[in-house]
Amino acid sequence: SSSGLLGFTVRGTVEGTPKQVREVAKSIPNETDATTLEAAKQRALLDFYSEELETTRDYVDFLATSTQSEQEIIDAIKAVDVAAVNKQLQAMRSTKPVLFATGEVKDFPSIKQLGF
């Protein structure tokens, strides 16, 4: 895919939420390494198995809705390399973020005021 969405949820007061948003943004790395990527790939495989293949109902739903086989997805996860992840991290940081907020937001600062 050439695009994606990285989302996170913060919950707090109008005064405290901007700090939380900045802390989350700072926690996103500029690059990854082979050890971190391998752990992420193992988590992705585990998530795929538990969400799509573990129970009969999930597997039948997967078969009915997926355009790819389970092996194609497993192979795609295993094929991800450090260079590809770092390229995506760089692309992500090269654009301004978008903020979606719900609740009492009239006093919430803008993206510019948050320092992005």
C-alpha positions in Angstrom: 0.0 0.0 0.0 1.2 3.5 -0.7 -0.8 5.1 2.1 -1.9 4.3 5.6 -3.3 5.5 8.8 -1.6 5.6 12.2 -4.1 6.3 14.9 -4.0 6.6 18.7 -6.4 7.5 21.4 -5.7 9.9 24.2 -8.3 10.7 26.8 -8.0 13.6 29.2 -8.8 17.1 30.0 -8.6 19.9 27.5 -5.5 21.2 29.4 -3.8 17.8 29.6 -4.5 16.3 26.2 -2.1 18.5 24.1 0.8 17.2 26.2 -0.4 13.6 25.7 -0.6 14.1 21.9 2.9 15.6 21.8 4.3 12.7 23.9 2.7 10.1 21.6 4.1 11.9 18.5 7.6 12.0 20.1 7.4 8.3 20.8 7.1 7.3 17.1 10.7 6.4 16.0 12.5 8.0 13.1 13.8 4.6 12.1 13.8 1.0 13.2 16.3 -1.8 13.4 16.3 -5.6 12.6 15.6 -6.7 16.2 12.7 -4.4 16.7 11.3 -5.3 13.3 11.6 -9.0 14.0 9.6 -8.6 17.2 7.0 -6.5 15.3 6.7 -9.1 12.6 6.1 -11.9 15.3 3.4 -9.7 16.9 1.8 -9.1 13.5 1.8 -12.9 12.8 0.3 -13.7 16.2 -2.3 -11.0 15.7 -3.2 -12.4 12.2 -3.5 -15.9 13.6 -5.6 -14.9 16.6 -7.9 -12.5 14.7 -8.4 -14.4 11.5 -7.5 -18.1 11.8 -7.9 -19.2 15.4 -11.6 -20.0 15.5 -13.7 -21.6 12.8 -16.0 -18.6 12.7 -13.0 -16.2 12.2 -11.5 -18.5 9.6 -14.8 -18.8 7.6 -15.2 -15.0 7.7 -11.6 -14.6 6.5 -12.2 -17.1 3.6 -15.4 -15.2 2.6 -13.9 -11.7 2.7 -10.2 -11.9 1.9 -8.8 -11.5 -1.6 -5.6 -13.1 -0.5 -4.8 -16.5 0.9 -3.6 -16.9 4.5 -0.1 -17.9 3.1 0.1 -14.8 1.0 -0.5 -12.6 4.1 1.9 -14.6 6.2 4.6 -14.3 3.4 3.9 -10.6 3.1 4.4 -10.0 6.8 7.6 -12.1 6.8 9.0 -10.2 3.7 8.9 -6.8 5.4 12.4 -5.4 5.7 14.1 -2.6 7.7 14.6 -0.4 4.6 10.9 -0.6 3.8 9.8 0.3 7.3 12.3 3.2 7.5 11.1 4.5 4.1 7.5 4.5 5.5 8.5 6.2 8.7 10.3 8.9 6.7 7.2 9.4 4.5 5.0 9.6 7.5 7.1 12.3 9.1 7.3 14.3 5.8 3.6 15.3 5.9 1.7 17.3 8.4 -0.6 15.3 10.8 -4.3 15.4 10.8 -6.2 15.6 14.1 -9.6 14.1 14.7 -11.2 14.9 18.1 -14.5 14.2 19.7 -16.2 15.5 22.8 -15.7 19.0 24.1 -13.2 20.4 21.6 -13.9 24.1 21.2 -11.0 25.0 23.4 -8.7 22.3 22.0 -5.6 23.8 20.3 -4.9 23.5 16.6 -2.2 21.3 15.0 -0.1 24.5 14.7 -0.6 25.3 18.3 0.4 21.8 19.3 3.7 22.4 17.5 3.4 20.0 14.5 
